[in-house]
Amino acid sequence: MRKTSLTVLVLALGVFGIITTEMGMVGVLPQVSAELGVTPSAAGWLVGVFALVIAVSGPFTTLLASGVDRKKVLAAAIAVFALSNAVYALTTQYEVMLAFRVVPALFHPVFFAVALATAARLVPAKDATRATTTVFAGVTVGFAFGVPLTSYLAEHLSLASAFWFGALVNLIAFLGILRFVPSMPVGQRLSYGAQLNVLRRPRMWLTITSVVLVFAAMFSVYGYFAEYLGQVTHMDGTWVSAMLMAFGIVMILGNFAFGSLLRRSLVGTAVAYPVLCLAVYVLLYAVGPLLAPMVLAVLIWGAVHSGGLVVSQSWLGRDASDAPEFGNSLFISFSNLGITLGTAVGGWVLAECGARQLAWVGSGFALAAVMVMGLRLRLRLPLPLPLERGGEGRGAEGAAALGVTGDADVAGVADVAGDAGVESVRRGGQ
């Protein structure tokens, strides 16, 4: 059991390294622009192209890797991130750095999808959500400490030292995977067609749409965190940095709180999440100009924001329990699409209407997410037959691999449980 816990922590460390690589670039763009002699807008592509590649390639790269030993996939992916950071530290060519932003972005969804599924498979089904929540903690710790530390090193030591830090973290995760993750060869591999078949389900597209809207709601406001606090609350740079750190720390605690709620009721927690976002944004609008109330509001905001990842992944996993890794890759791709949509709309509103109106953009996306989730549940769309004959029981395993457990989650498991399972869910699981 202790070794299993270490394995899950190693996977969380890998996620931390990946987030530090992906988002750490945001805090060092001025230094990159100066060191490489490119414009700030060109440097910005080092962030934008990463998210775009993830959104476009995620499901396909995960499909291509679906037949390979899971340990080898995890080790290869994290090694690419370590190598890419080393290239960032050594290169003086913008084109080289851009190319090595594209390469790890191809492996990003593969690592996430396999790490989440692996963590859940290594523990009993009842502990699956706790395991995936621990892996997701790597994301929140990355935002809380990895990104600020990268920025600090670039500012106070050198840009290269910031990237060497990222390389070191990913190297340690690589060694941990080699040491603690057991060999996991793929036994009975689902065909590409069987995995892609989840996209033929109308209810899956409603679920995907709600995930896009949830992430648009989150990042239409969070993407302009500094602008909101600076322009609306009139905080200076020191205050904004402190609020970013506090936001990230609260996210770590909130991540585990939402994991606990999901174990009690996946559906209830998922539907409540955008409602909480809506309430937070109304609060931000109300207290935005007031310093002390806004400090408290930022802490509440961070606690709620933290749940978006694990809640959305579990919600989508409910409809993809028979192809868990492909389902995870869909989550990663479409959540990035939501981030792109939210930041684009938020940026337009920021320019045209001012920072304070961002709260209403997030509220609008959150309200739309609630409506789509309600439609997904209300229509009681027919459940599919098993993807492949002889696949009985795969649904339960897939559900565990996605962290889908508890009374409210039966609908996701029944997808591959045969006629009896389908009938039982039609009576009450939807």
ABEGO torsion letter per residue (X at the ends): XAAAAAAAAAAAAAAAAAAAAAAAAAAAAAAAAAAAGBBAAAAAAAAAAAAAAAAAAAAAAAAAAAABBAAAAAAAAAAAAAAAAAAAAABABAAAAAAAAAAAAAAAAAAAAAAAAAAAAABBAAAAAAAAAAAAAAAAAAAAAAAAAAAAAAAABBAAAAAAAAAAAAAAAAAAAAAABBBBBBBBBBBAAAAAAAAABAAAAAAAAAAAAAAAAAAAAAAAAAAAAAAAAGBBAAAAAAAAAAAAAAAAAAAAAAAAAAAABAAAAAAAAAAAAAAAAAAAAAAAABAAAAAAAAAAAAAAAAAAAAAAAAAAAAAAAABAAAAAAAAAAAAAAAAAAAAAAAAAAAAAAEAAAAAAAAAAAAAAAAAAAAAAAAAGBBBBBBABBGABGAAAAAAAAAGBBEAAAAAAAAAAAEAAAAAAAAAAAX
